[in-house]
Amino acid sequence: DDLEVEMGKELELSAAVGPLLWNSDGINSAFVDACDYIYLMAFDSGGGSCVEDKTNHSSLLIAQRALDKWTDQGLGGFTCGGNSAAKNVDPSKIVLSIPFYSAHPNGKYKDFSKSNRSQYFNDPDGIVGQWKYNSKPLIEAKAKLIMETYGGAGIWCWELPDDSNDEYSL
């Protein structure tokens, strides 16, 4: 409260975290309790991690597994290493993060979708040819997952300049 008076505005603390075991071991309940929001980066989780999905670096399955791990709700029936590293985060603190790029091959949505914006935008699973990304239907499924199934805070995107700025904007 003293800081708010000094700065003239209220501050919030958030942390962007990965869904993996090895890079979240140091995050404990005291850290989580201090945060207003946890931005769960449910993408790029390769390398044999327990949330990995080799079909898409940012699939609905990765989002569900990451949410199960961080909330310890197990709504997807998934346990990550027996959920021994579950964080028990209140879902209302979690913001699901999604990228506007394809990791394999690397490319921005605004660039690789130029050849047929409508096809890329409307693809059900975000996989068109070699491109694996978040399409509108996949984003909608993730929004429903975080908001309705888990009771989460919402979605955050990385990064907006990778999006198109036409009628097929994600």
Salt bridges, closest charged atoms under 4 A:
ASP44 OD1 - HIS57 ND1 2.62
GLU140 OE2 - LYS136 NZ 3.25
ASP166 OD2 - ARG117 NE 2.90
